[in-house]
Amino acid sequence: MIRKATHANSWYIDNKNQLNKQLDSWFEKAAKEYSFPIKGTRAIIAPHAGLNYSGPTAAFAYKCIDTSKIKRVFLLGPSHHQYFDGCCLSKCDTYETPLGNLTLDKQVLNELYETGKFDWMKQSVDEEEHSIEMHLPFTFKIFEDKIDQVKIVPILVGSIGEKKEEMYGELFSKYLQDEENLFIISSDFCHWGSRFRYTYYTKTDDDNYPVQLSKFHENQITRPIYESIKDLDHKGIDSLKSSFHDFQSYLSKTKNTICGRHPIAVLLAALESLSKKTELSNKKIQCIKYDQSSHCENYQDSSVSYASIYIQID
């Protein structure tokens, strides 16, 4: 069974040569700012908006990856259209991309299903969701020289609570421990604007009295809105570096509209499970690129934030 590239020719280019050139150009620009790959990168967090918007940022995360030892890629994405309280697995054998097809690791998928903690998702749900698909061209591209040696494990993460995030994190920790596995976490950051019902604003970095902007608050805008959004997102990224529970506290306090908050929390829980093992106690979480789809200057504007983050384990 093949999952079609349902968002090609709308969310990203469907022409193989053109898409290759676009990805190459983003990788080249990223390489001018950092020295890649970054040794020990075991996971990344990267955005999933239309590639013209988020692709230049996502390229930074993918450049961090040393592909030489990797044989399996876990892709965890949030569910935007289907509500469920758990995690779902794909029943497909192959995922289509304009660059070529990716093979699913049926053995690991069945192993996960047999834990009793996962459900299978319908192919219609699989193909409607974009959060995983937007990472497939990047995934194929970085592994193209060894594509026959790499399999993927796509997992759609539902609207789960903290207990289940910790449970799934514990379950995934054994896979994260293996340096032959890579975890890709799909998430955009702040979705700001009235169309997202989120207009959180602070006047300064240390402002403890945020407001939800409306036409009645125009006289309270003392710094650009996009700077407030940037501060909000970076405080969230800082909370990732701290702990699973600090990230939860941050979300509870700010209600930041991070669409991949559940997959991110699962990864953080897996990292905390690993931290109990002394041989894998050292980790680094670092944001190397941040951007916004546009710069909001008044409450009628809107934007989506993108961050490329790598997780290094020694």
C-alpha positions in Angstrom: 0.0 0.0 0.0 1.4 3.4 -1.0 0.7 6.7 0.6 0.4 9.3 -2.1 2.2 12.6 -1.9 -1.1 14.4 -1.5 0.3 17.8 -0.7 2.7 18.0 -3.6 2.0 20.7 -6.2 0.2 22.7 -3.5 2.3 22.8 -0.3 5.6 22.2 -2.2 6.9 21.6 -5.7 6.0 18.3 -7.3 8.7 18.4 -10.0 11.7 16.2 -9.0 14.4 18.4 -10.6 12.9 21.7 -9.4 12.4 20.4 -5.8 16.0 19.0 -5.8 17.3 22.4 -6.8 15.2 24.2 -4.2 16.4 21.9 -1.4 20.0 22.2 -2.5 19.8 26.0 -2.4 18.4 26.0 1.1 21.1 23.6 2.3 23.8 25.8 0.7 22.5 28.9 2.5 22.5 27.1 5.8 26.0 25.8 5.3 27.2 29.4 5.0 26.1 30.1 8.6 27.2 26.9 10.4 29.7 24.0 10.2 27.7 20.8 9.6 26.9 18.1 10.5 26.7 18.4 14.2 28.1 15.2 15.8 25.8 13.3 18.1 22.5 14.8 16.7 20.0 12.2 17.6 16.8 14.2 17.0 15.6 17.4 15.4 12.5 19.6 15.7 11.6 21.3 12.4 8.6 23.1 10.9 5.9 21.7 8.6 4.4 24.7 6.9 4.4 25.1 3.1 8.0 24.7 2.0 8.3 28.1 0.5 7.6 29.5 4.0 9.3 27.0 6.3 11.7 25.2 4.1 14.7 27.6 4.4 14.4 27.3 8.2 13.9 23.5 8.2 17.1 23.1 6.1 19.2 24.1 9.1 17.8 21.2 11.2 18.4 18.7 8.5 22.0 19.8 7.9 22.8 19.0 11.5 22.3 15.3 10.9 25.2 12.9 10.3 23.6 10.3 8.2 26.4 7.8 8.1 25.2 5.5 10.9 21.4 6.0 10.6 19.2 3.1 9.4 15.8 4.2 10.7 13.9 7.5 11.0 11.1 8.0 13.4 8.8 10.8 12.2 6.4 12.2 14.9 3.8 14.7 13.7 0.8 16.3 15.3 -2.7 15.5 14.0 -4.4 18.6 12.6 -7.7 17.1 11.4 -8.5 14.0 13.3 -9.0 14.0 17.1 -7.8 11.0 19.1 -6.3 10.4 22.5 -3.2 8.4 21.6 -0.7 7.7 18.8 -1.5 6.2 15.4 0.7 4.2 13.1 0.7 4.0 9.3 -0.4 0.8 7.6 1.3 1.7 4.4 4.4 0.0 2.9 5.7 3.0 1.1 5.5 6.8 1.3 5.7 8.6 -2.1 7.7 11.8 -2.6 8.5 13.6 -5.8 12.1 12.7 -5.3 11.5 8.9 -4.8 9.8 6.6 -2.4 10.5 5.9 1.2 10.1 2.4 2.7 8.3 2.0 6.0 9.8 -0.3 8.7 7.0 -2.8 9.1 8.9 -4.8 11.7 9.2 -1.8 14.1 5.6 -0.6 13.3 4.3 -4.0 14.2 6.5 -4.1 17.3 5.0 -0.8 18.5 1.4 -1.9 17.7 1.9 -5.1 19.7 2.6 -3.0 22.9 -1.1 -2.3 22.9 -0.5 1.5 23.1 -1.0 2.4 19.4 -3.8 2.2 16.8 -3.6 2.0 13.0 -4.7 5.0 11.1 -6.9 4.9 8.1 -5.1 5.7 4.8 -7.5 8.7 4.3 -6.3 10.2 7.7 -2.7 9.4 6.7 -3.0 11.2 3.4 -5.0 14.2 4.7 -2.4 15.0 7.3 0.5 17.3 6.2 2.7 17.4 9.4 4.7 14.2 8.4 4.5 14.6 4.7 6.3 18.0 4.7 9.4 16.3 6.1 9.5 13.5 3.5 11.3 15.4 0.8 14.0 16.6 3.3 14.3 13.0 4.6 14.7 11.5 1.2 17.2 14.2 0.2 19.6 13.8 3.1 19.6 10.0 2.7 19.5 9.8 -1.1 23.0 8.2 -1.3 21.9 5.3 0.9 18.1 5.4 0.5 17.8 1.6 0.1 19.4 1.2 3.6 17.0 3.5 5.5 13.4 2.9 6.6 10.9 5.3 8.2 8.5 4.9 11.1 5.7 7.5 10.8 3.7 8.2 13.9 0.8 10.6 14.2 0.4 12.0 17.7 -3.0 12.9 19.0 -4.2 15.3 21.7 -2.7 13.4 24.6 -2.2 14.6 28.2 1.0 14.7 30.2 0.7 11.1 31.5 0.5 9.7 28.1 3.3 11.9 26.8 5.5 10.4 29.5 4.3 6.9 28.8 5.1 7.2 25.1 8.4 8.9 25.9 9.4 6.0 28.1 8.4 3.6 25.3 10.4 5.5 22.6 13.5 5.9 24.9 15.0 2.6 23.9 14.8 3.6 20.2 16.3 7.0 20.9 19.1 5.3 22.8 20.2 3.6 19.6 22.5 5.8 17.4 21.2 4.0 14.3 17.8 5.8 14.9 16.9 9.4 14.2 13.9 11.2 15.5 12.3 14.0 13.5 9.7 16.0 15.4 7.3 18.0 13.3 6.2 21.3 14.7 5.7 25.0 13.9 5.8 27.4 16.8 3.5 30.4 17.6 0.5 30.8 15.4 -0.3 34.4 16.0 -3.3 36.5 15.0 -7.1 36.7 15.4 -7.6 33.9 12.8 -5.7 31.6 15.2 -7.6 33.1 18.2 -4.3 34.0 19.8 -2.9 37.5 20.1 -0.7 37.2 23.1 1.4 40.3 23.6 4.0 41.6 26.2 5.4 45.1 26.3 8.8 44.0 27.4 10.9 40.8 27.9 10.0 40.7 31.6 6.4 41.8 31.4 4.3 39.6 33.7 1.0 41.0 32.5 0.4 39.9 28.9 -2.7 41.0 27.0 -4.6 39.4 24.2 -4.5 42.3 21.7 -7.6 43.7 20.1 -8.6 47.0 18.6 -9.0 48.2 22.1 -5.3 47.7 23.0 -3.7 49.6 20.1 -2.4 52.3 22.5 -0.6 49.5 24.6 1.7 48.4 21.7 5.0 49.7 22.9 7.3 47.4 20.9 6.7 45.6 17.6 4.4 42.6 17.9 6.8 40.4 16.1 9.4 41.0 18.8 6.9 40.0 21.5 6.2 36.8 19.5 9.9 36.1 19.2 10.4 36.5 22.9 7.5 34.2 23.6 8.8 31.5 21.3 12.4 31.7 22.6 11.1 31.3 26.2 9.4 28.2 25.0 12.6 26.9 23.4 14.5 27.7 26.7 11.9 25.6 28.6 12.7 22.7 26.3 16.3 22.9 27.3 15.3 22.7 31.0 12.8 19.8 31.4 9.6 18.1 30.4 7.8 19.8 33.3 9.1 23.2 32.6 7.8 22.9 29.0 4.4 21.9 30.4 4.5 24.9 32.8 5.4 27.2 30.0 2.5 26.0 27.9 0.1 26.2 30.8 1.2 29.8 31.4 1.3 31.2 27.9 -1.0 28.9 26.0 1.4 29.3 23.1 -0.1 27.8 19.9 2.8 25.3 19.3 1.0 22.8 17.1 3.5 20.0 17.7 3.6 20.5 21.5 2.5 16.8 22.0 5.2 15.2 19.8 7.8 17.6 21.4 6.7 16.6 24.9 7.0 12.9 23.9 10.6 13.5 22.8 11.3 15.4 26.1 9.9 12.6 28.1 12.1 10.1 26.2 15.1 12.3 26.8 14.3 12.3 30.6 14.0 8.6 30.6 17.4 8.3 28.9 18.9 10.8 31.4 18.5 8.1 34.1 21.1 6.1 32.3 24.5 7.5 33.3 26.1 6.6 30.0 23.6 8.8 28.2 23.3 11.6 30.7 24.7 14.4 28.6 22.3 16.1 26.1 22.2 19.4 24.4 19.1 21.1 22.9 20.0 24.0 20.7 17.9 26.3 18.3 20.1 27.2 15.3 17.5 29.0 13.2 14.3 30.9 13.9 12.0 32.8 11.6 8.4 34.0 11.2 6.2 33.8 8.1 5.7 37.6 8.3 6.3 40.4 10.8 3.1 41.3 12.7 2.8 45.0 13.4 -0.9 45.3 14.4 -3.5 43.1 15.8 -5.0 42.4 12.4 -1.8 40.8 11.2 -1.0 37.1 11.5 2.1 34.9 11.4 3.4 31.4 12.0 6.8 30.9 13.6 9.4 28.4 12.6 12.4 27.0 14.6 15.1 24.5 13.7 16.3 22.7 16.8 18.8 19.9 17.2 19.1 17.5 20.1 22.6 16.1 20.7 23.2 13.1 22.9 26.7 12.0 24.0 
